[in-house]
Amino acid sequence: MKETLKTLQEMKTFLLLWVTQSFSGLGSAMTSYGLVIWSYSQKGSALMTALLMVSSYAPYVLLSIFAGALSDRWNKKITMLACDSAAALSTVVMLFLLKSGSLRIWHLYLINGVNGLMNTVQQPASEVATTRVLPKKYYQKVGGLKYFSSSLNSILTPVIATAVLGIAGMEAVIAFDLFTFSVAFVVLALWIRIPERDAGEEVPEKLLESSKKGIAYLRQEKGIFHLILFLASINLVASIYDAAFPAMMLSRNGGSQKVLGLVNAVIGITTFAGSILASFMKTPKSRVRVICNSLLFSMSTENFLLAFGRTPFVWCVGGFLGWIGIPVMSANLDAIIRLHVSEQMQGRVYAARNSLQFFTIPVGYFLGGYLVDQVFEPVMAAQGPGSILVRMFGTGKGSGAAFLFLVIAFAGIGVCLYFRKDKHIWELEY
């Protein structure tokens, strides 16, 4: 008990920041969830819906390398508050457009682009802030706690958002998002102290020079660089999955808005359980082995069950198998980066990582939406009764997305097996 109280005392600043930011994240996730359903109901297009995420992630690709350098130069707390405020303002604009009946899909692309830009600047500042308010011995727990909040939000988001949408509509979902933002903003502004650069420390270099150092560091540290390339490849496969997933769940025989919420809730419960495991498990002998094996297991299970499954039960089993190991993987990935990259370089390295690791996400979302709408759905629609593809994936809208899941299952397995042999990644063990 005494040890627990000591731990809570040492982590109290981080825990307060984590809880309030996670609460704000719940509001944002509910808005995103509601907008996916709203946009798909407007157009019935996987590509149009996927472009919502493309517009959010595009700033990561274009500006993250500079955002990290700015983050290293700017006050972390002010940066986080300013970015949150700008994102909240864009949400207010969206609420006004929705209430006036003027909201269009292209408005959401612009708003998501603004929010993505703010997140691009805020994320490296937040990562460095976490490092500064948390003792090094708790780095392993941070990854688990982050997935704990993420998975809890995944459980609550479809349940609460579906209920609020049904009772009070999209306006109420956005209003709740603004309320959660207000709570997180006030707590960060008044009660969170984030240590900044000491007065005697070196003045940061020019922006372009600082940005180049992040890239140069990764070129020198090949283990971290190759690990980022591994995750970039996984993100490509995963974002194709993310683009196809709602299209299949909302249109497949046996699917519906409620089924989408159910499977998402199961995935949330699963990552919740996995995050608890990651938070309390001992440091593994091989973090790299845990990362590789967790991703290989995920890619080898869920996509096959989504491809061949015809019922919500099978899809839920797939969600469980695909996500149970991801929080453990993420916790060890986070620990490796924090332990191998000096605090002075973390903002720049996290930003360079964002550009390299996440540039495949908008590409994957676009590919996923395009492949569903223009390739796999037309292929399945052209199949005659009794064809092998019909026997494998069924008929009707959504069968093409199921076909795509089989393809990305083999793609994901191939990526994991390829990088599992990368000697530079294994050098991070030493």
The 8 nearest C-alpha neighbors of each residue, nearest first, counted from 0:
[[1, 3, 2, 4, 5, 6, 7, 8],
 [0, 2, 4, 3, 5, 6, 7, 8],
 [1, 3, 5, 0, 4, 6, 7, 8],
 [4, 2, 0, 6, 5, 1, 7, 8],
 [5, 3, 7, 1, 6, 2, 8, 0],
 [4, 6, 2, 8, 3, 7, 1, 9],
 [7, 5, 3, 9, 4, 8, 10, 2],
 [8, 6, 10, 4, 5, 9, 11, 3],
 [7, 9, 5, 11, 6, 10, 4, 12],
 [8, 10, 6, 7, 11, 5, 134, 133],
 [9, 11, 7, 13, 8, 12, 14, 6],
 [10, 12, 14, 8, 13, 7, 9, 15],
 [13, 11, 15, 14, 10, 16, 132, 191],
 [12, 14, 16, 10, 11, 15, 17, 132],
 [13, 15, 17, 11, 16, 12, 10, 18],
 [16, 14, 12, 18, 17, 13, 11, 19],
 [15, 17, 13, 14, 19, 18, 20, 12],
 [16, 18, 14, 20, 15, 19, 13, 21],
 [19, 17, 21, 15, 20, 16, 14, 22],
 [20, 18, 183, 22, 21, 16, 17, 15],
 [19, 21, 23, 17, 22, 183, 18, 16],
 [22, 20, 24, 18, 23, 19, 17, 148],
 [23, 21, 19, 25, 24, 20, 179, 18],
 [22, 24, 179, 180, 20, 26, 21, 25],
 [23, 25, 21, 27, 22, 26, 28, 20],
 [26, 24, 28, 22, 23, 152, 27, 29],
 [25, 27, 176, 29, 23, 24, 28, 179],
 [28, 26, 24, 30, 29, 25, 176, 31],
 [27, 29, 31, 25, 30, 26, 24, 32],
 [30, 28, 32, 26, 156, 160, 27, 31],
 [29, 31, 33, 27, 28, 32, 173, 172],
 [32, 30, 28, 34, 29, 33, 27, 35],
 [33, 31, 29, 35, 30, 34, 28, 36],
 [32, 34, 30, 36, 31, 35, 37, 29],
 [33, 35, 37, 31, 36, 32, 38, 30],
 [36, 34, 38, 32, 37, 33, 39, 48],
 [35, 37, 39, 33, 34, 38, 40, 32],
 [38, 36, 34, 40, 35, 39, 33, 41],
 [37, 39, 41, 35, 40, 36, 34, 48],
 [40, 38, 43, 36, 41, 42, 37, 48],
 [39, 41, 37, 38, 43, 42, 36, 35],
 [42, 40, 38, 39, 43, 37, 44, 104],
 [41, 43, 44, 39, 40, 38, 47, 48],
 [44, 42, 39, 40, 41, 45, 38, 47],
 [45, 43, 42, 47, 46, 39, 48, 372],
 [44, 46, 368, 48, 246, 47, 49, 372],
 [368, 45, 47, 49, 44, 48, 369, 50],
 [48, 46, 50, 44, 49, 45, 51, 42],
 [47, 49, 45, 46, 50, 51, 38, 39],
 [50, 48, 46, 51, 242, 364, 47, 52],
 [51, 49, 53, 52, 47, 48, 54, 46],
 [52, 50, 49, 54, 53, 48, 108, 55],
 [51, 53, 55, 50, 54, 49, 56, 361],
 [52, 54, 361, 50, 56, 55, 51, 57],
 [53, 55, 112, 52, 57, 51, 108, 56],
 [56, 54, 115, 111, 52, 112, 53, 57],
 [55, 57, 53, 59, 58, 54, 361, 115],
 [56, 58, 60, 59, 54, 55, 53, 361],
 [59, 57, 61, 116, 60, 62, 56, 115],
 [60, 58, 63, 56, 57, 119, 61, 354],
 [59, 61, 354, 358, 57, 58, 62, 63],
 [60, 62, 58, 59, 63, 57, 354, 64],
 [61, 63, 58, 65, 64, 59, 60, 66],
 [64, 62, 66, 59, 350, 65, 354, 119],
 [63, 65, 351, 350, 62, 66, 67, 210],
 [66, 64, 68, 63, 67, 62, 210, 69],
 [67, 65, 63, 120, 69, 68, 64, 70],
 [68, 66, 347, 350, 346, 70, 69, 65],
 [67, 69, 71, 65, 347, 70, 210, 66],
 [70, 68, 66, 72, 67, 71, 73, 65],
 [71, 69, 67, 73, 124, 68, 72, 66],
 [70, 72, 68, 69, 346, 73, 67, 347],
 [73, 71, 69, 70, 203, 68, 74, 202],
 [74, 72, 70, 71, 69, 75, 78, 77],
 [73, 75, 77, 76, 78, 195, 72, 70],
 [76, 74, 78, 124, 77, 73, 79, 128],
 [75, 77, 79, 78, 74, 80, 193, 187],
 [78, 76, 80, 79, 74, 75, 81, 73],
 [79, 77, 75, 81, 76, 80, 74, 82],
 [78, 80, 76, 82, 121, 77, 81, 83],
 [79, 81, 77, 83, 78, 82, 84, 76],
 [82, 80, 84, 78, 83, 79, 77, 85],
 [83, 81, 117, 85, 79, 84, 80, 78],
 [82, 84, 86, 80, 81, 85, 79, 87],
 [83, 85, 87, 81, 82, 86, 80, 88],
 [84, 86, 88, 82, 87, 83, 81, 89],
 [85, 87, 114, 83, 89, 88, 84, 82],
 [88, 86, 90, 84, 89, 85, 83, 91],
 [87, 89, 91, 85, 90, 86, 84, 92],
 [90, 88, 92, 86, 91, 87, 110, 93],
 [89, 91, 87, 93, 88, 92, 94, 86],
 [90, 92, 88, 94, 93, 89, 95, 87],
 [93, 91, 89, 95, 90, 94, 96, 88],
 [92, 94, 90, 96, 91, 95, 97, 89],
 [95, 93, 91, 97, 92, 96, 98, 90],
 [94, 96, 92, 98, 93, 97, 99, 91],
 [97, 95, 102, 101, 93, 99, 94, 98],
 [96, 98, 102, 94, 100, 99, 95, 101],
 [99, 97, 95, 100, 96, 94, 170, 101],
 [98, 100, 96, 101, 97, 95, 102, 94],
 [99, 101, 97, 98, 102, 96, 95, 103],
 [100, 102, 96, 99, 97, 103, 98, 95],
 [103, 101, 96, 97, 100, 106, 104, 93],
 [104, 102, 106, 105, 101, 107, 96, 97],
 [103, 105, 107, 106, 108, 38, 102, 47],
 [106, 104, 108, 107, 103, 109, 102, 110],
 [105, 107, 109, 103, 104, 108, 110, 102],
 [108, 106, 110, 104, 105, 109, 111, 103],
 [107, 109, 105, 111, 106, 110, 54, 51],
 [110, 108, 112, 106, 107, 111, 113, 105],
 [111, 109, 107, 113, 112, 108, 89, 106],
 [110, 112, 55, 114, 108, 113, 109, 54],
 [111, 113, 55, 54, 115, 109, 110, 114],
 [114, 112, 116, 110, 115, 111, 117, 109],
 [115, 113, 111, 86, 117, 116, 112, 118],
 [114, 116, 55, 112, 118, 113, 117, 58],
 [117, 115, 119, 113, 58, 114, 118, 112],
 [118, 116, 82, 114, 119, 120, 115, 121],
 [117, 119, 121, 115, 120, 116, 122, 114],
 [118, 120, 116, 117, 59, 121, 122, 63],
 [121, 119, 66, 117, 118, 122, 123, 116],
 [120, 122, 118, 124, 79, 119, 123, 125],
 [121, 123, 125, 124, 118, 119, 120, 126],
 [124, 122, 126, 346, 125, 67, 121, 349],
 [125, 123, 121, 70, 127, 75, 122, 126],
 [124, 126, 128, 122, 123, 127, 121, 129],
 [127, 125, 123, 129, 128, 124, 122, 130],
 [126, 128, 130, 124, 129, 125, 346, 123],
 [129, 127, 125, 131, 130, 126, 124, 193],
 [130, 128, 126, 127, 132, 131, 133, 125],
 [129, 131, 127, 128, 133, 132, 126, 342],
 [132, 130, 128, 129, 133, 127, 194, 193],
 [131, 133, 129, 130, 13, 128, 193, 12],
 [132, 134, 130, 131, 129, 10, 13, 135],
 [135, 133, 136, 137, 132, 138, 9, 130],
 [134, 136, 137, 138, 133, 130, 338, 139],
 [135, 137, 134, 138, 139, 133, 140, 141],
 [138, 136, 140, 135, 139, 134, 141, 133],
 [137, 139, 141, 140, 135, 136, 334, 142],
 [138, 140, 137, 141, 334, 142, 330, 331],
 [141, 139, 278, 143, 137, 138, 142, 144],
 [142, 140, 144, 138, 143, 139, 145, 137],
 [143, 141, 330, 145, 144, 140, 139, 333],
 [142, 144, 278, 274, 277, 146, 140, 330],
 [145, 143, 147, 141, 146, 142, 140, 278],
 [146, 144, 142, 147, 148, 143, 141, 149],
 [145, 147, 149, 143, 274, 144, 148, 326],
 [146, 148, 144, 274, 271, 150, 145, 149],
 [149, 147, 151, 145, 146, 150, 21, 152],
 [148, 150, 146, 152, 147, 151, 145, 153],
 [149, 151, 267, 271, 153, 270, 147, 152],
 [152, 150, 148, 154, 153, 149, 271, 147],
 [151, 153, 155, 149, 150, 154, 25, 156],
 [154, 152, 267, 150, 151, 156, 155, 264],
 [155, 153, 267, 264, 151, 152, 268, 156],
 [154, 156, 152, 158, 153, 159, 157, 151],
 [155, 157, 29, 153, 159, 158, 152, 160],
 [158, 156, 260, 160, 161, 159, 155, 264],
 [157, 159, 155, 161, 156, 160, 162, 260],
 [160, 158, 162, 156, 161, 157, 155, 163],
 [159, 161, 163, 157, 162, 29, 156, 158],
 [162, 160, 164, 158, 159, 163, 157, 165],
 [161, 163, 159, 165, 160, 164, 166, 158],
 [162, 164, 160, 166, 165, 167, 161, 159],
 [165, 163, 168, 161, 162, 169, 167, 166],
 [164, 166, 162, 163, 168, 167, 161, 160],
 [167, 165, 163, 164, 168, 162, 161, 171],
 [168, 166, 163, 164, 171, 165, 169, 170],
 [167, 169, 164, 170, 171, 165, 166, 163],
 [168, 170, 172, 171, 164, 173, 33, 167],
 [169, 171, 173, 172, 168, 174, 94, 98],
 [172, 170, 174, 173, 169, 167, 168, 175],
 [171, 173, 169, 175, 174, 170, 30, 163],
 [172, 174, 176, 170, 175, 171, 30, 177],
 [175, 173, 171, 177, 176, 172, 170, 178],
 [174, 176, 178, 172, 173, 177, 26, 171],
 [175, 177, 26, 173, 179, 174, 178, 27],
 [178, 176, 180, 174, 175, 179, 181, 173],
 [177, 179, 175, 181, 180, 176, 174, 182],
 [180, 178, 23, 182, 176, 181, 177, 26],
 [179, 181, 23, 177, 183, 178, 182, 184],
 [182, 180, 184, 178, 179, 183, 185, 177],
 [183, 181, 179, 185, 180, 184, 186, 178],
 [182, 184, 19, 180, 186, 181, 20, 185],
 [185, 183, 181, 187, 182, 186, 180, 188],
 [184, 186, 188, 182, 187, 183, 189, 181],
 [187, 185, 183, 190, 189, 188, 184, 182],
 [188, 186, 191, 184, 185, 189, 190, 183],
 [189, 187, 185, 186, 184, 190, 191, 80],
 [190, 188, 186, 187, 185, 191, 192, 184],
 [189, 191, 186, 187, 188, 192, 185, 12],
 [192, 190, 187, 189, 193, 12, 188, 186],
 [191, 193, 194, 190, 12, 76, 187, 132],
 [192, 194, 128, 195, 132, 191, 76, 131],
 [195, 193, 131, 192, 196, 132, 128, 197],
 [194, 196, 193, 197, 74, 75, 131, 128],
 [197, 195, 198, 200, 194, 199, 74, 201],
 [196, 198, 200, 199, 195, 194, 201, 202],
 [199, 197, 200, 196, 201, 195, 202, 194],
 [198, 200, 197, 201, 196, 202, 195, 203],
 [201, 199, 197, 198, 202, 196, 203, 195],
 [200, 202, 203, 199, 198, 204, 197, 196],
 [203, 201, 200, 204, 72, 199, 198, 196],
 [204, 202, 201, 72, 205, 209, 71, 206],
 [203, 205, 209, 208, 206, 202, 207, 72],
 [204, 206, 208, 207, 209, 203, 210, 68],
 [205, 207, 209, 208, 68, 210, 204, 69],
 [208, 206, 210, 209, 205, 211, 65, 68],
 [207, 209, 211, 205, 210, 206, 212, 204],
 [208, 210, 206, 212, 207, 211, 68, 204],
 [211, 209, 207, 68, 212, 208, 213, 65],
 [212, 210, 208, 214, 213, 209, 215, 207],
 [211, 213, 215, 209, 210, 214, 216, 208],
 [212, 214, 347, 348, 216, 211, 210, 215],
 [215, 213, 211, 217, 212, 216, 351, 218],
 [216, 214, 212, 218, 217, 213, 211, 219],
 [215, 217, 219, 213, 214, 218, 212, 220],
 [218, 216, 220, 224, 214, 219, 215, 221],
 [219, 217, 215, 216, 220, 221, 214, 224],
 [218, 220, 216, 217, 221, 215, 224, 214],
 [221, 219, 217, 222, 218, 223, 216, 224],
 [222, 220, 224, 223, 219, 225, 218, 423],
 [221, 223, 424, 423, 225, 224, 220, 427],
 [224, 222, 226, 221, 225, 220, 227, 217],
 [223, 225, 221, 227, 217, 226, 222, 220],
 [226, 224, 228, 227, 222, 223, 221, 424],
 [225, 227, 229, 223, 228, 224, 424, 222],
 [226, 228, 230, 224, 225, 229, 356, 231],
 [229, 227, 231, 225, 226, 230, 232, 356],
 [230, 228, 226, 232, 227, 231, 225, 418],
 [229, 231, 233, 227, 232, 228, 234, 356],
 [232, 230, 356, 228, 234, 229, 233, 359],
 [231, 233, 235, 229, 230, 234, 228, 236],
 [232, 234, 230, 236, 235, 231, 237, 229],
 [235, 233, 237, 231, 232, 236, 360, 238],
 [236, 234, 363, 359, 232, 238, 233, 360],
 [235, 237, 233, 239, 234, 238, 411, 407],
 [238, 236, 234, 240, 239, 235, 233, 241],
 [237, 239, 241, 363, 240, 364, 235, 360],
 [240, 238, 367, 363, 242, 364, 236, 241],
 [239, 241, 237, 238, 243, 242, 244, 236],
 [242, 240, 238, 244, 239, 243, 237, 364],
 [241, 243, 367, 239, 364, 49, 240, 368],
 [244, 242, 240, 246, 241, 400, 367, 245],
 [243, 245, 241, 247, 246, 242, 240, 248],
 [246, 244, 248, 247, 249, 243, 259, 242],
 [247, 245, 243, 244, 249, 45, 248, 250],
 [248, 246, 397, 251, 244, 250, 245, 249],
 [247, 249, 254, 245, 259, 246, 250, 251],
 [248, 250, 255, 246, 254, 247, 256, 245],
 [249, 251, 397, 247, 248, 396, 254, 246],
 [252, 250, 397, 254, 247, 248, 396, 253],
 [253, 251, 254, 250, 395, 397, 309, 396],
 [254, 252, 251, 310, 255, 309, 311, 258],
 [255, 253, 248, 251, 249, 252, 258, 250],
 [256, 254, 249, 258, 257, 248, 259, 250],
 [255, 257, 259, 258, 249, 260, 254, 248],
 [258, 256, 260, 255, 259, 261, 254, 161],
 [259, 257, 261, 255, 260, 256, 254, 262],
 [260, 258, 256, 248, 257, 262, 261, 263],
 [259, 261, 157, 257, 263, 258, 262, 264],
 [262, 260, 258, 264, 263, 259, 257, 265],
 [261, 263, 265, 315, 264, 259, 260, 258],
 [264, 262, 266, 260, 265, 261, 259, 267],
 [263, 265, 154, 267, 261, 262, 266, 260],
 [266, 264, 268, 262, 267, 263, 269, 315],
 [265, 267, 269, 263, 318, 264, 268, 319],
 [266, 268, 153, 154, 150, 264, 270, 265],
 [269, 267, 271, 265, 266, 270, 154, 264],
 [270, 268, 266, 272, 271, 267, 323, 319],
 [269, 271, 273, 150, 267, 272, 268, 323],
 [272, 270, 150, 268, 274, 147, 269, 273],
 [273, 271, 269, 275, 270, 274, 268, 276],
 [274, 272, 270, 276, 323, 275, 271, 326],
 [273, 275, 147, 143, 277, 326, 271, 146],
 [276, 274, 278, 272, 273, 277, 271, 279],
 [275, 277, 273, 274, 278, 279, 280, 272],
 [276, 278, 143, 327, 274, 275, 280, 279],
 [279, 277, 143, 140, 275, 276, 280, 274],
 [278, 280, 276, 277, 275, 281, 140, 143],
 [281, 279, 277, 276, 278, 282, 283, 275],
 [282, 280, 283, 279, 277, 278, 139, 284],
 [281, 283, 280, 284, 139, 286, 285, 331],
 [284, 282, 285, 286, 281, 289, 280, 331],
 [283, 285, 286, 282, 288, 428, 289, 281],
 [284, 286, 283, 288, 287, 289, 428, 282],
 [285, 287, 289, 288, 331, 283, 290, 284],
 [286, 288, 290, 289, 285, 291, 425, 428],
 [289, 287, 291, 285, 290, 286, 292, 293],
 [288, 290, 286, 292, 287, 291, 293, 328],
 [291, 289, 328, 287, 293, 288, 292, 294],
 [292, 290, 288, 294, 293, 289, 295, 287],
 [293, 291, 295, 289, 294, 290, 288, 296],
 [292, 294, 324, 296, 290, 295, 291, 289],
 [293, 295, 297, 296, 291, 292, 298, 290],
 [294, 296, 292, 298, 297, 293, 415, 299],
 [297, 295, 299, 293, 294, 298, 292, 300],
 [298, 296, 321, 294, 295, 299, 300, 293],
 [297, 299, 295, 411, 296, 300, 412, 408],
 [300, 298, 296, 297, 295, 412, 408, 301],
 [299, 301, 297, 298, 303, 302, 321, 320],
 [302, 300, 317, 321, 304, 303, 318, 320],
 [301, 303, 305, 408, 404, 304, 300, 306],
 [304, 302, 306, 305, 301, 300, 405, 307],
 [303, 305, 308, 301, 317, 307, 306, 302],
 [304, 306, 302, 308, 303, 314, 307, 301],
 [307, 305, 401, 303, 404, 304, 405, 308],
 [308, 306, 304, 305, 392, 303, 391, 309],
 [309, 307, 304, 305, 313, 310, 306, 314],
 [308, 310, 307, 253, 311, 313, 252, 314],
 [309, 311, 312, 313, 308, 253, 314, 254],
 [310, 312, 314, 313, 315, 258, 309, 253],
 [311, 313, 315, 310, 314, 316, 308, 309],
 [314, 312, 316, 315, 308, 311, 310, 317],
 [313, 315, 317, 311, 316, 312, 305, 318],
 [314, 316, 318, 312, 262, 317, 313, 311],
 [317, 315, 313, 319, 318, 314, 312, 320],
 [316, 318, 301, 314, 320, 315, 304, 319],
 [317, 319, 315, 321, 266, 316, 320, 301],
 [318, 320, 316, 317, 321, 322, 269, 323],
 [321, 319, 317, 318, 322, 323, 301, 300],
 [320, 322, 297, 301, 318, 319, 317, 300],
 [321, 323, 325, 319, 324, 320, 270, 318],
 [322, 324, 273, 269, 270, 320, 325, 319],
 [323, 325, 293, 327, 322, 326, 273, 328],
 [324, 326, 328, 322, 327, 323, 329, 293],
 [327, 325, 329, 274, 328, 273, 146, 324],
 [328, 326, 277, 330, 325, 329, 324, 331],
 [327, 329, 290, 325, 326, 331, 330, 293],
 [328, 330, 332, 326, 327, 331, 333, 325],
 [331, 329, 142, 333, 327, 143, 332, 328],
 [330, 332, 334, 333, 328, 329, 286, 335],
 [331, 333, 329, 335, 334, 330, 328, 336],
 [332, 334, 330, 331, 336, 335, 142, 329],
 [333, 335, 331, 337, 332, 336, 139, 138],
 [336, 334, 332, 338, 333, 337, 339, 331],
 [335, 337, 339, 333, 338, 334, 340, 332],
 [338, 336, 334, 340, 335, 339, 333, 341],
 [339, 337, 335, 336, 340, 334, 341, 138],
 [338, 340, 336, 337, 335, 341, 427, 223],
 [341, 339, 337, 336, 338, 345, 342, 344],
 [340, 342, 343, 344, 345, 339, 337, 338],
 [341, 343, 345, 344, 340, 127, 130, 337],
 [344, 342, 341, 345, 346, 71, 340, 347],
 [345, 343, 342, 341, 347, 346, 348, 340],
 [344, 346, 348, 342, 347, 349, 343, 340],
 [347, 345, 67, 123, 349, 71, 348, 344],
 [348, 346, 67, 213, 350, 68, 345, 349],
 [347, 349, 213, 345, 351, 350, 346, 352],
 [350, 348, 352, 346, 351, 347, 345, 123],
 [351, 349, 67, 63, 353, 64, 347, 352],
 [352, 350, 64, 348, 354, 353, 349, 213],
 [351, 353, 349, 355, 350, 356, 354, 348],
 [354, 352, 350, 356, 357, 351, 355, 63],
 [353, 355, 60, 351, 63, 352, 59, 358],
 [356, 354, 352, 353, 358, 357, 351, 231],
 [355, 357, 231, 353, 352, 227, 354, 358],
 [356, 358, 359, 353, 360, 354, 355, 231],
 [359, 357, 60, 360, 354, 355, 356, 361],
 [358, 360, 235, 362, 357, 361, 363, 231],
 [359, 361, 363, 362, 357, 238, 235, 358],
 [362, 360, 53, 364, 363, 56, 359, 365],
 [361, 363, 359, 365, 360, 364, 366, 358],
 [364, 362, 239, 235, 238, 360, 366, 361],
 [365, 363, 361, 367, 238, 242, 239, 49],
 [364, 366, 362, 368, 363, 367, 369, 361],
 [367, 365, 363, 369, 364, 368, 370, 362],
 [366, 368, 239, 364, 242, 370, 365, 369],
 [46, 367, 369, 45, 365, 371, 366, 370],
 [368, 370, 366, 372, 46, 371, 367, 373],
 [369, 371, 374, 367, 373, 368, 372, 366],
 [370, 372, 375, 368, 369, 400, 376, 373],
 [373, 371, 369, 370, 376, 374, 368, 45],
 [372, 374, 370, 369, 371, 377, 375, 376],
 [375, 373, 370, 377, 376, 371, 372, 378],
 [374, 376, 399, 378, 371, 377, 370, 379],
 [375, 377, 399, 379, 378, 371, 372, 374],
 [378, 376, 380, 379, 375, 374, 381, 373],
 [379, 377, 375, 381, 376, 380, 374, 382],
 [378, 380, 376, 382, 381, 377, 399, 375],
 [379, 381, 377, 378, 382, 376, 395, 394],
 [382, 380, 378, 379, 377, 383, 376, 384],
 [383, 381, 379, 380, 386, 384, 378, 389],
 [382, 384, 386, 385, 381, 389, 380, 379],
 [385, 383, 386, 382, 389, 390, 394, 387],
 [384, 386, 389, 383, 390, 387, 388, 382],
 [387, 385, 389, 388, 384, 383, 390, 382],
 [386, 388, 390, 389, 391, 385, 392, 382],
 [389, 387, 391, 390, 386, 392, 379, 382],
 [388, 390, 393, 386, 392, 391, 387, 394],
 [389, 391, 387, 388, 393, 392, 386, 385],
 [392, 390, 388, 389, 393, 387, 307, 402],
 [393, 391, 389, 398, 388, 390, 307, 401],
 [394, 392, 389, 398, 390, 391, 395, 388],
 [395, 393, 398, 389, 392, 396, 379, 380],
 [396, 394, 398, 397, 251, 380, 393, 252],
 [395, 397, 398, 250, 251, 376, 394, 399],
 [396, 398, 251, 247, 400, 399, 250, 395],
 [397, 399, 401, 400, 392, 396, 394, 393],
 [400, 398, 376, 375, 402, 401, 397, 379],
 [399, 401, 403, 397, 402, 398, 371, 247],
 [402, 400, 306, 398, 404, 399, 403, 392],
 [403, 401, 399, 400, 404, 405, 306, 392],
 [402, 404, 400, 406, 401, 405, 399, 407],
 [405, 403, 306, 401, 407, 302, 406, 402],
 [406, 404, 408, 403, 306, 402, 407, 303],
 [405, 407, 403, 404, 408, 409, 410, 402],
 [406, 408, 410, 404, 409, 405, 411, 236],
 [409, 407, 405, 302, 411, 406, 410, 298],
 [408, 410, 412, 407, 411, 406, 413, 405],
 [409, 411, 407, 413, 408, 412, 414, 406],
 [412, 410, 414, 408, 413, 298, 409, 407],
 [411, 413, 409, 415, 414, 410, 298, 295],
 [412, 414, 410, 416, 411, 415, 417, 409],
 [413, 415, 411, 417, 412, 416, 418, 410],
 [416, 414, 412, 417, 418, 413, 295, 419],
 [417, 415, 419, 413, 414, 418, 412, 420],
 [416, 418, 414, 415, 419, 420, 413, 421],
 [419, 417, 421, 420, 415, 416, 229, 414],
 [418, 420, 416, 417, 421, 415, 291, 424],
 [419, 421, 418, 417, 422, 416, 425, 424],
 [422, 420, 418, 423, 419, 424, 425, 417],
 [423, 421, 425, 424, 420, 426, 222, 419],
 [424, 422, 222, 426, 425, 421, 221, 225],
 [425, 423, 222, 426, 422, 421, 427, 226],
 [424, 426, 422, 427, 423, 428, 287, 421],
 [425, 427, 423, 428, 424, 429, 222, 422],
 [428, 426, 425, 429, 424, 222, 423, 287],
 [429, 427, 426, 425, 285, 287, 286, 424],
 [428, 427, 426, 425, 285, 339, 424, 222]]
